């Protein structure tokens, strides 16, 4: 039994006792889940009242050192377990999640720790990031993003065309709010980011599908839908399409820009999906900056919890977009922006991108080994579009997998309106936490496909 030594200590006895117990825990003398002596026995050993021991134990609980268990006693808190419980998702279905499209947490924790430590020693920065601003934000943040984008794309971009957002999804919502009204038609790729489809429905915008093939959006159908619906906006993901992974061909990029100019349609270029450094191509906004709203995000390039994105806008749209942003959230948290800008400035963003790229290449090797006949992708992002046997509906297949604890996205999730649904599922290779978990999930899928082919 641990008996604290309080000889020579000054101050209220209950606080002295609490200090000695806490020091023993810090030194490791009292291990997690160790039961403290009963109050009555300890009061006898130390020659103090039971009330003093009671107050000491209450003080330890207040400090987070111990936890009382009814009918059992007081125990040293297992802080690791407590943290795991505290930070556990409220909604967690377990199993192997190949739905979740996210960057894996590799070296980001180290970069976060370093940036927070730097911020601790900068009182001017602390004061600034805790203040209240309008949508313009802080000069240094805007300049940092401007410099980074100019270096990344070899642009000569003016900072007045930039706007921070809370990630790509928030940017899309702000664009719809600023530039369209209830009942307006918006052209979307026939298979499209599912949450944008939901956003259109919630804001009472009419989502109109445009046909796609293996080269991306089909220009002839785009022209036809422009004639029929006179849309205000066209949304597309030209660099790496979600969910199919197709890249829009160069010839089609020029045709699409020409059609949008002809029908006075603005282009929303969603470029938030991760694309490996050696596979990047110039965005549409570099070709048609006057009609293109470019959306980027660090949620797919650094960490999902970093809900920070940005827009590159035609200058004429800046006032309307700022007003919509103020209506939406007033301004993006300067604390989040400061962390992102530190990572942009000190090279952490590029280092993490390289770490993600290495891990992703390893996961593609696992996938192609498991599915050797699958067509090699020209652009290898987080997701793979996998076609199923003709007799197997993707929704049925998804539900059967879910019963075994493996979760994927079926094609219906990405369907715009009544667009024809291909018999395919989307797998996120970065959803599983480990490569072994990915192998297990892919094996389940491979076995399930084989079973359907035998029917």
RAVEN-V742443 format. One record per backbone hydrogen bond with DSSP energy under -1.0 kcal/mol. NH is the residue of the N-H (numbers start at 1). CO is the residue of the C=O. E is the energy in kcal/mol with one decimal. If there is no record, write none. Layout:
# RAVEN-V742443
nh: {NH	NH}
co: {CO	CO}
e: {E	E}
This chain:
# RAVEN-V742443
nh: {9	16	17	18	19	20	21	22	23	24	25	26	27	29	30	33	34	36	42	43	44	45	46	47	48	53	54	55	56	57	58	59	60	61	62	63	64	65	67	69	72	73	75	76	77	79	82	83	84	85	86	87	96	98	111	112	113	114	115	116	117	118	119	120	122	126	127	128	129	131	137	142	143	144	145	146	147	148	149	150	151	152	153	154	161	162	163	165	167	171	172	173	174	175	176	177	178	179	180	183	184	186	187	188	190	192	197	198	199	200	201	202	203	204	205	206	208	210	213	216	218	222	223	224	225	226	227	228	229	230	232	234	235	236	241	245	248	249	253	254	255	256	257	258	259	260	261	262	263	265	266	267	268	269	270	271	279	286	287	288	291	293	294	295	296	298	302	303	306	307	308	309	310	311	312	313	317	318	321	322	323	324	325	326	327	328	329	331	337	338	339	340	341	342	343	344	345	346	349	351	352	353	354	355	356	357	358	359	360	361	362	363	364	365	366	367	368	369	370	371	374	381	384	386	388	392	397	398	399	400	401	402	403	404	405	406	407	409	411	413	414	415	416	419	424	425	426	427	428	429	431	438	439	440	441	442	443	444	445	446	447	448	449	450	451	452	453	454}
co: {6	12	13	14	15	16	17	18	19	20	21	22	23	24	24	76	31	74	38	39	40	41	42	43	43	49	50	51	52	53	54	55	56	57	58	59	61	60	75	73	69	69	67	34	65	77	78	79	80	81	82	83	405	407	107	108	109	110	111	112	113	114	115	116	119	122	123	124	125	128	134	138	139	140	141	142	143	144	145	146	147	148	149	150	158	159	311	309	165	167	168	169	170	171	172	173	174	175	176	204	181	206	233	208	210	414	193	194	195	196	197	198	199	201	200	184	186	188	216	213	211	218	219	220	221	222	223	224	225	226	185	266	187	268	246	241	238	215	249	250	251	252	253	254	255	256	257	258	259	260	232	291	234	293	236	295	276	283	284	284	288	267	312	269	310	308	298	298	303	305	306	165	296	163	294	161	314	315	317	318	319	320	321	322	323	324	325	329	333	334	335	336	337	338	339	340	341	342	343	347	348	349	350	351	352	353	354	355	356	357	358	359	360	361	362	363	364	365	366	367	371	379	427	425	423	389	393	394	395	396	397	398	399	401	402	401	96	426	424	410	411	412	190	416	422	386	409	384	98	382	428	434	435	436	437	438	439	440	441	442	443	444	445	446	447	448	449	450}
e: {-1.8	-2.3	-2.7	-2.0	-2.6	-2.2	-2.4	-2.6	-2.5	-1.9	-1.9	-2.4	-2.4	-1.8	-1.6	-2.7	-1.8	-3.2	-2.5	-2.2	-1.7	-2.3	-2.2	-1.3	-1.6	-1.5	-2.6	-2.2	-2.1	-2.7	-2.2	-2.2	-2.1	-2.0	-2.3	-1.9	-1.1	-2.5	-2.6	-3.3	-2.4	-2.3	-2.4	-2.5	-2.7	-1.2	-2.6	-2.6	-2.2	-2.2	-2.6	-2.7	-3.4	-2.6	-1.5	-2.6	-2.5	-2.3	-2.1	-2.4	-2.2	-1.9	-2.2	-1.7	-1.7	-2.3	-2.4	-2.0	-2.7	-1.5	-1.3	-1.9	-2.5	-2.3	-2.1	-2.4	-2.7	-2.4	-2.6	-2.3	-2.1	-2.4	-2.6	-1.0	-2.0	-1.8	-1.5	-2.6	-1.4	-1.7	-2.3	-2.0	-2.4	-2.4	-2.3	-2.2	-2.4	-2.6	-1.6	-3.6	-2.3	-2.9	-2.5	-2.9	-2.3	-3.0	-1.3	-1.7	-2.1	-2.6	-1.8	-2.5	-2.4	-1.0	-3.2	-3.0	-2.8	-2.0	-1.9	-1.9	-2.4	-1.9	-2.6	-1.9	-2.6	-2.2	-2.0	-2.1	-2.6	-1.9	-1.5	-2.4	-3.1	-2.2	-2.7	-2.7	-2.6	-1.5	-1.9	-1.6	-1.7	-2.9	-2.2	-2.2	-2.4	-2.5	-2.2	-2.1	-2.1	-2.9	-2.3	-3.1	-3.5	-2.5	-2.3	-2.6	-2.5	-1.2	-1.8	-2.8	-1.2	-3.3	-2.3	-2.8	-2.4	-2.6	-1.8	-1.4	-1.7	-1.5	-2.4	-2.9	-2.3	-2.3	-2.3	-2.8	-1.9	-1.2	-2.2	-2.5	-2.1	-2.0	-2.3	-2.5	-2.0	-1.8	-3.1	-2.9	-2.1	-2.4	-1.8	-2.3	-2.9	-2.0	-1.9	-2.2	-2.1	-2.5	-2.2	-2.2	-2.6	-2.2	-2.2	-2.0	-2.8	-2.5	-2.2	-2.1	-2.8	-2.2	-1.7	-1.8	-2.2	-1.9	-1.5	-2.3	-3.0	-1.7	-1.8	-2.8	-1.6	-1.0	-2.7	-2.9	-2.6	-2.0	-2.7	-2.5	-2.2	-2.2	-2.3	-2.3	-1.4	-1.3	-1.4	-2.2	-2.7	-1.8	-1.4	-1.3	-1.3	-1.1	-2.1	-1.9	-1.8	-2.4	-2.9	-2.8	-2.4	-2.7	-1.2	-1.8	-2.7	-2.3	-2.4	-2.8	-2.2	-2.0	-2.0	-2.8	-2.6	-2.2	-2.5	-2.3	-2.0	-1.9	-2.1	-1.2}
